[in-house]
Amino acid sequence: MKKIVWISLIVVLLGGAGAFVLYRISMPTLSEQPHPTPSMQNQISQQAVQTQPLVAPHDESFDEPLRKMVVDLGVSEYSAHEHSELRCYFYSSFAVKELDLKQQGDEWISIVPISASNLPSCAQEHSNNEIVIKDWSGYFDGVKGNFVFLNADDGYNGGYPFGVFDAATGKKLFEDSRELGKEEKLRFVADGKGLILRYQRIDVAECSIPQKKSECWEEIKRKTGLRSQPMPVCAGYGGNIDETDPSVVSYPVEVALLPGFNRRLLSGPVKCWAAD
């Protein structure tokens, strides 16, 4: 330790050039460096693992399609001011097609597998292995992994129903309703164990909070599981909206997309408003 202090003092006294010379002398050359033994390498790798920073879960949006095509089909027979469209979204292993004739909801939505021997075109005709979604009326929203998300053809009570479909089979896996609004979008979180969907869920009560107050709120808490939340102040009542109209509540939830689509509550504000 004394030798190190003395060398450091000489470095300060000699200035930049002396510091360079002493540094060169004090450092071993590459040929003098000991080669790490297997045990040393194991220690180094363990230290590297231990010092890796933890990556916090972050919000993600839908996957971007590799290619999107829009085919103009001319003036819609249902709306003289709009053109019907066939929209096709191509991903790595499948494509999503939706025929929009400018009615309420798409005419149909389909999923087409993509492989080296099957490269689908953006055409109205269905191929032999094309899966047309049967039990949904609405619009294509986006893709995350092998999940296809569809919106309903309309919203109600301040909410927007959505469905999650398996891209391989076209089967509906999950359905719920989220709050309408530009900021209330579906969000995804990759937490190292799988993919989690987060959104602001809505629930329409069978009672009115302004009318029955705590009695209604207790009923809502039993139904939704919001046991520790204080009763919210409901907006939208008054004027043409009678206080007897049912209340709608909105609260944050997350759903593990695999396995099981289990939904659980998140901490966050609970909102309330009058039903339509």
PyMOL commands that set and color helices and strands:
alter all, ss='L'
color gray80, all
select helices_A, chain A and resi 2-26+30-32+38-50+209-212+214-224
alter helices_A, ss='H'
color red, helices_A
select strands_A, chain A and resi 59-60+67-75+83-90+94-100+108-113+131-132+138-144+147-152+159-166+172-179+187-190+195-204+247-256+263-265+271-274
alter strands_A, ss='S'
color yellow, strands_A
deselect
rebuild
show_as cartoon
